Amino acid sequence: MAQLTDDCFAFAGPLMPIAEMERLIETRISAVAETEDAALRDALGRVLARDVVAGLDLPPFDNSAVDGFAVRHRDVAPSGETRLTIVDRVQAGAAAARPLGAGEAIRIFTGAPMPAGADAVFMQEDVRLDGDAVVVPAGLALGANRRLAGEDIANGALALPAGRRLAARDLALAAAIGVTRLTVRRRLRVAIFSTGDEVVEPGAPRSASAIYDANRYLLAGLLQTFGAAITDLGILPDAPDRLGPALRAAAAGHDLVLTSGGVSTGEADHVRTAVEAIGKLVFWRVAIKPGRPVAMGVIPGEKPGTAAAFAGLPGNPAAVFVTFVRVVRPLLLRLAGAEPAPLAPLPVRAAFAYRKRSGRREYVRVALRTADDGAVEAVKYAQDGAGVITSLTETAGLVELPEDTTTVEPGSTVGFLSYAALAD
């Protein structure tokens, strides 16, 4: 279980800015300590716990970058054409039978080791054959089309740093330097449940005043992209006497308890009160839209000195998504031992007008299109309510509007965050 204190997020203000929330998470949340070895095929999405150092040069030897002819650069005339005798043929996985001599060329294929003495390669489409010779043009640079040993990464260099959340490209690098297993942090254990008397399981009987629960499926899918081990605790009714015991039980053996619904100010919103009764709710309003009523706290574990983090998200699915990617995401990464890279919105042109309040960060769901002048434009989804799920399925990402922005006009430059980047 993660090591948390009951004041690890402590914040005195009534409405927490996102930047302050991220600072507190960065400075006060410690990663789970346990590690394990994982085979490369099982390491995708895991967080690396130890540096990986290259045990060989990559590539391990000088090799050809193209199909063509390996030559000695000094044999090529500075002007006109040069005729070189073809003396060997080298494919990938083989080696030249002898060093390259003066006036000679060797037929070579991509990835094949450079013959001794050769220091450049002509592409096959740039030359012509003449019997047992090849005629090459002038102008080839020394070292052209040659890949040097270690130019990708040198023996002894840091290949993958601890704290990296492993992507497929990282596993490719590990495999290329001969690594078969990686030391990773154990998977985060996350318990999820929804609250609300109006919420029922998809497929179950539904009264006229009930809705099917979309939030647990949304959260489970998002958590899977972060490699978490998920315990789905289902749906709890709006009953104060049941919420407290359920939260305490969920804290046992989990690093994070994640709920949706019940954290606003309504008479039936009991999650916030239940957390305050058994643990510590350190903030419950964030300066964000959609999703202002998002809570974060700490629930004590069964063993002294242990605790589970708690995050209570709003009940509307679009608000659940936004608060997950902007509030829960940095918490998850820190708990998992990852070093989260700052989100970098891409500049696009707004194709919509928008008004917002100063002092809070807002996220507008948008699709992208290419305008007649070639510029990429963000098109706001027509229905932007916090409960509109199609505002997520019919769009490509979020436009992030900073706290000091109050007006967006068509043609303005705005920052775009793709859904793929937010799940990375």
N, C-alpha and C positions, 0 to 999 in steps of 0.2 A: 504494500500500500504506500502511496506517496506520503512524504513527510510534510505536513502542513501545520501551521499554527492558527489559532482562531482569529488572529489579527493580520494574517498574511496579505490581505488585500486592503487593509484599513484605509478608509477614505472618509473625510468629514463633510464633504459637500453634498448638496441635495441631488445634483444631477451630474454624473461623472462624464467628463469628456473622454472620447475614445483614446486620445493620445495618453491621458493619465492612466486609463485602464491598462493600456499596453505597457506603460512604464512599470506599473505595479506588478504585472504578471512577469515581466522580464527580470525584475530585480528580486522578487520575493518567492517565486515558485521554483522548487527544486524538482529535478527529474526523478523518476523511479530508479532505484539503485540496482535492481537485479538485471543481470545480463545472461545471454545464452548464445550458443553457436547455432548458426542457421546455414543450411546449404544455399548456394546461389539461387536456385529455383524457388526457394521459400523466403527469400530476403526482400522481395519487392515491397516497398512501402514501409519497411522497418527502419529504425534509426540506428545508425552505426555507433557503437560504443567505444571502439578503438580505431586509431588511425590505421590506414592501410598503406604500407610502403612498398613501392615497386621492387621486386626481387630480380628484375632483369630490365634491359633496355627494351623500349617499344618504339619502333620495330626492333627485333633482336639483331638485325643485320641490315646493311645497306641493300636496298632493293629497288626494282624498277616500278615507277608509277604508271607506266603505260605499256601497251604492246608495241614493240618496235625493234630498234637495233642499238645495242650498247656499243659505244665508241670511246676512243681516247680523244679528248677535246683538242689536244695539240696536233692531232693528225688532220683535222678539218681545215681546209683552206679558208682564209679570211674573206675571199670573194670567189664567185663562181661555184662550180660543183667539185666534189671529191668522190673518187671511186675507191671503195674499201672492199676487201675480200671477206666473204662470210665464212667463218671457220668453225662455228659451233651453233648450237641451238639450246636454249635454257628455258625450261618451263618452271612454274611455281612448284616448290617442293623438291627441285633438283638443284644442281650446282654445275658451273662451267667445268669442263674437263681440264682446262689449262688457263693461264693468264692470257690476257689480250695483248697481242704484239703490235708493233708499228704497222700501220696501213691495214689493220684488220677490223672487222665488226662481228658481233655475235647477235644472232636473232634471240630476242628476249621477250618474255611475257610478263604481264602485270603481277607483281608480288615475287617474282624470281630474284634470287640474290644477284647483286651486281658482280660480274666477273672481276677478278683481280686486274688492276690496271685501267679498268673502265671508269669514266667519271662523268658521263652524260649519256642520254638516250634520245635518239630520234624517234618521233612517233611514226608508225608505219604509213600513215596517210601522207606524210611529208617527204617520202623518199620514193625511188623507183628501183626495181630489180633489173639487173643486167647479167644474166647467166648466174655464175657463182659469186657475183658481187652486188653491192648495193651502192647506188649513187645518191649522195646526200647533198643538200644545199648548204650554203654559208649562213652564218648568223645564229647558230645555236649557242646558247650561253653555257658556260662551264657549270656543271651540276644540274643541267636541265633534266626534268623528268626523273630525277633520282631522289629517293627517300632515304635519309640518313638514319643509321641506327640511333635510337634514343631520341629522335626528334619529336616524337609524341610524348614520351616521358622517359626520363633517365633512370637507370638502376640506382636505387637508394632514395629517390625522390618521393615526396608525399603524393600518393595517388588519390586517396579519398580521406577526408578529415572526419574525425569523430564528430557526431552531431548532425551528420548529413542524413536526411530522409531519402532512402535509396530509390532511385528511379531506374527504369530499364537501361538507360544509358550508363548509369553507374555500375550496374551488374555486368554490362559489356566490357567496361574497362577492367573490372576485377578479373573477369574470365580471361581477358587478353594477356594479363600478366601472370596467369597461372593459378590464381586464388580459387579455391573450391568452397571455402566456408568463411563466413564473416561473423564477428562478435557484435551482436546487436542488443539493444535494450529489450527487455521483455515487452510484450504487447500491453498496452493500456487496457485495463478492465473497466468498462463503462456500463452502468445500469441505466436503462431508459424506461420511462413510462409516461403516459398521457393522463390528464385529469379532466374531469367534466362529466356531469350527469347526462349531457346531451351527446356524448361521444360513444359510438359502438364500433365493434370490430367489423371490418369489411366481410361481407358474406353472412353476417348474423342478422336476425330480424331487426328491422329499423322502424321505429314509430315515426309518425308524421313530423315530430318536433326534434328528431335526432339526426345526426350526421355521421358518416363513416370517418374513422380515424385515419387521416393521411399523415399526421405529423410523425408517428413512430416509424413509418416506412421511409419518410424523408430523412429522419435523423439516422436511422440504421444504415441507409445507403451512404450518407455523408461520412459516417463513422468508419464504414468499411474502406473508404478511400484513404483513410488515415491508419489503416492496419489495426484498429482496435478490436478487442474481444468484447462482444456485446452480449449483455443479458437483458432480454426484453421482458419487462415485468407487467406488460399489458396496460390496462386502463383502470384508473382508480376513480371512484365517485367523489363528488365534492362533499366529503365527510371529514371534518377536522379530527375525529377520534381515530380514523383509519390512516390519515396521511402521515402523522408523526411516526407511528410504529413502522410504516412502510418505508419511510425515508431512513430511519435508523437501521432497519434490516438491510436496505440496499447499500448503505455505507460499508457494511461488513464485506470485506473481500473485494471492494471496488476502489478505483482511484478517482472516479468521477460519477456523480449521480446527475443525470440530465433529464429534466422534465419539460413538458410543454403545457401551458395553461395554468391558471390559478395564481399568477403573480401580480395581477393588477390591483385595483383598489375597490373592486366590487364586493358586495356582501358575500358572494359565493366563491371568492378568490382566497382559498385557505392555505395554499402552499407556503406563501411567505410567512404566515403566522406559525405554521408547523415547523419550519426551519428555525425560526427564532426561538421556539420553545425547546428544541433539542440541541441546537448548535448556535452558530453565529451567522447572521445575514449581514454582510458587510456593505453591500450596496444593492439597490433594486431598481434604480432608474439610470439609464445611460442616455447621453445626448445624441440619440440616433433615431432616424426615421427611415423605414418602419421599424418598430420594435422597442420603443422606449421602456416599457415595463419588462426589463430583463434583469434577473436577480443573480447574484453570485455570492457564495458563502462557503462555510466549512461545516461538515457534519462529523462529530467525533466518531472514531472507530472503536471497536470492542477492546483492542489492546491499548494500553496507555501510550501516549505520544504519537498515535496514528490517527489519521482522519481522511475523509474523502472530500474532495472539492465538490461543490454543488453549483449547478447552473440551472436556473429556471427561466425558460423562454416563453414568449407570448403564446397565445393559442391559435393565432391566424397563421396559416402555412407560409405565406410569403414573408411575414415577419420572422417566422421560425428560421427560414433559410438565411435571411439577411443577418440576423443576430448570431446564427451559428458561424457563418463565414467571417464575421467581423468581431465577434466577442468570444465564442467558444474555440474557434480555430487557433488563436495564439495561445490560449490556455492548454489545449491539447498538445500542441507542439512542444511547449515548455515542459509539460509533464512527461512527455515521451523522450525528452532529452535532445530534441532537435533545435537547431539554430535557425529560426524562421527568418527568411529574407524579407525586407520591407516590401509591401505591395507597391508596385509602380504602375499607376494608371497610364494607359496609352492615350495620347491626345487624338481626339476625333472632333468632328464638327457637329454641333447640335442642330438637329432638324426640328426642334420643338422650342416652345416658350415655357418657362416655369418660374414660379415664385415660391420662396421658402422663407422661414424665419431665420434670423441670425442666431448663432450660438449653438446650433446642432448640425451634425453631419447627416446629410440625406443621401439615399441611394435610390436612383430612378432606374426601373427596369426598361431596357432598350433592346431593339434589334439593330443590326447594322445594314447599311446599303451603300453602294457606290454611286455617287452623284454623277451628273453629266460631265463635270469638269475633272472627274477622277478621284475626287476627295472622298474619304470614308465618312459617312454621316451616321449619327445615332438617332434612331427613331423611337420615341417614347411609346410604350404600349398604352393603348387607349384607356384601359381599365387598370388603375394602379392601386386599388384597394388592397389592404394587407391580407385579405382572405382569398384573393383571386389567384388560383394556382396556374391558370393559363398565362398569367403575366410572367411566370417562370418558364413554362414549356414553350412559349412562342417568342422568346427573346434569347439574346446571346450573352447578356451580362448586365452589369450595373454601371451607370454613370455615377461617380462619386462627387458630390457637391460639398466643398469644405464649409466649415462653420461660418466663415465670414462672407460667404456668397449668399446673396438674397434674390438675385435675378439671373435667369438664363434667357437669352434671346436667340432666335434662329440665326445660325452663322457663328455663334460663340464657340470657342474651343473649350471642350470639357474633357475630363479624365474618365477613360473606360476601363473597367475591370471585367475580363471574360470569366465565365463560369469555370472554365478549365483552369485558369490561373488561381481562382479562389479555392479550388479543391486540391491544389498542388502542395 
